[in-house]
Amino acid sequence: TLKPIKDVLEVKPSFSEERALLAAGITVVAGVDEAGSGSWAGPVYAAAVILPFDSRIGLVRDSKTLSLDQRQRVAARVREEAAAWAVGTASVEEIDTLNIRRAGALAMRRAVEALAMRPEFVLVDAFAIPGLGIPAKSIIRGDLKVKSIAAASVLAKVARDAYMEELDLLHPGYGFSSHRGYGTKAHQESLARLGPCSAHRTTYEPIRRQIERDKR
């Protein structure tokens, strides 16, 4: 049976997965997650984080359960205390060419490859990362359960939100700084009024439909 939403949000991620790996002799473990796969515009972002297993950063959990202020504070602590962290992206063009799942995996691989130290093992939220070349485990709802994945989810979300603020200045009128490219009513109205811009993912059905309407 499904847990009530309240119970899910109260789940606190732990280092149990990391400590199980430590017991097997693996000491350098990276958590990886992405942000922005459901957005209609902008790149997909990913982060990789190697946290000390005795880290005690408060509020490290799935970024979607945190407020903007909490995410900013947690991200700052993670960047300060992590043994290593990095962010990777995949562009709108790569999303439209590869599809979002492959582009998300590409962003995650780039984040891992950008780490200042090479992990011995990678814990990934939900999906496998093809071509990684490092032993890895995919964990469904990993951002709710695994501390290093939750930390990565916060860094990815904060980094992407900052980019969407920049995109709002480049493409005024769409409201990217408020809805971050997701399909809100305000975003739908701006699309109908202005038509898609170069930041929109043209393979996404709502954008494709708007392009077809604009051609008529």
N, C-alpha and C positions, 0 to 999 in steps of 0.2 A: 504494500500500500504506500501511496505517496505521503510524505511528511507534510504537515501544514507549512505554509510559507514562513510563518513566524519561527518555527523550529529550524527550518533550513537556514534562515538568516542568522540564527544564534549559534550555528555551528562555528567553532573556532578551529582554524587549521593548526596542525601540529607538525612536529618533526618525526613522526613515527616512520614514514617511508624513508626519510634520510637516515634515521638511526638504524633501520633494518639493513640498509646498505653499508653503514659504518661497521656493523657487526660482521659483515662479509668482507671487511677489509677495504671498502671503498670510501675514501675520505673527501674527495672533491666532487660535489653533486650540484648540478645547476637545475633550477626550476625555470620553465619556459611557458609563456602564455602570449596570446595575441589580443589586439583590440581593434575594433572597427570592421569586422567582417560583415556585419549586417547593415552598415552605413551605405547610403546611395552615392556618396561622394568621398573623395580624398583617398589617400593611401591606406593600406592596412599596416598597422604597427605591431611589433613584437618586442618582448624584452626577455633577457636571460639573466638570472641572478644566482650567485653562489653566496649563500648566507652561512656564517658560522653556526654550528648546530646548537650553540648555547645562546644564540641571539634572543633578546627579550624585547623586541620592538612591539609596542602596543598597537592594536588595531590592524595588524597585518592580516588581511583577509580579502576575499573577492572584492575587486574594486567597485563592482556594481552595488555593493551593500554600504558603501561609504559616501559621505557627503564630499563636495568639492574641497572644502577646507581640510577634511580628514585625509583625503587622498594626497593633497599637497604636503601635509605634515608627514605622513607615512612615507611618501616618496623621498623626501629629504633625508629621513632617518635611514631608509634602505640604502640610498646612495652613499651615505656616510659610513655605515657599518658593514656593508657587504664586502666580502673578500674580493669580489669582482662583479661587475654588472655591465650590460651593454644593451643597446636598442638596435633593431633592424627594421627595415621597411620594405614593402613592395608597392610599386607605383600603380596609379590608376590604369596605365597602359598594360602593365603586367597582369593586373587583375582581369582586364578585358580579354587579354590574350590567353592566359593560362586557366582561368576561372578562379573564384575566390578561395577555394580550398587549397589549390596548389600554390597560389600566391601567398596565402597565409603561412603555409609550410615553408615557402622560400624566405619570408620575412623572419620566421623563427630560426631557420638555419643561419641566416645572416647574423642574427643576434648572438647565437652561440659562437659562431666563428669570430665575432668581434670581441669576445671576452679576453681580458688580459691574461687569463690563465685557462688552460685547457681542462675541462671537466673530465672526470673518469666515467661519469654516468649522468644522464639527463632525464629529468622527470617532466613530462609534457602534459598540458591540459588537453584532454580529449583525443587529439590526433597524433599520428606518427609523423616524423619528419624524414622524408626520403633523402637519401644521400648524405646523411649526417656523419656517418663513419664513427659514431660513438655509441656504446650501448645505451638504450633508452627504454623508458616505460611510459605508455600513455595511460592516463588516469581520468576516467569520466568524472566531471565536476571536480577536477583537481584543484581549481582555484578556491573551492570551499574546504578542501580537506588537507592540502599540503602547503606548508609554510612557504617554501621557496617558490612554488608556483603562484601562490597568492601575492607574494612580493613582486613577482614578475608582472602579474596582472595589473598591479597598481602603477608600476613604472611605464608599462605600455600605454595604459589609459591616459596618464598625465602627459606623456610625450605626445600622444596623438591629439589630445585636446589643445595643447599649445600650438601644434601645427594648424589645427582647424581655426584657431584665432587668426593666424597669419593668412589663411585662405580667405577668411572673411574680409580682410583688407584688400586682397587681390580681386575678389569677386563680390563686391558689395551688393546687398539686396537680397541675398539668399538666406541670410541668418545663420551661417555656418558656425559662428561663435556660440550660438545658443543651442541649436539642435545637433551640432557636430556631424551633420550630413544624414542623420537618420530621418525616416519617413514620417515626420510629424505633419500635422495639418498646416502649420505655417510654411514648412518646406514644400508641401504639395502646392500651396497657393502661390509661392514664389516661382515654382517651376512652371505653373500654368501662365503666369504673368510674363516671365523673362525667358522661358525656355532653358534647356540644359546649358551649362557652361563646360569648359574643358576639364573641370575638376570632377564632373559627374561620370559614373561608371556606366557606359553606354550599353553593356550587356545585361544590366539589371532591368527587369521587366518594366517597372514604373518609368524609368528613363527612356527605355526603348519605345514605350507607348507614347510618351510625350514628343519624342523626335518624330514619330510617324504622324502625330496630330499636327505638328508644326509644318510638315511637308504639304499638308492638304491646302 
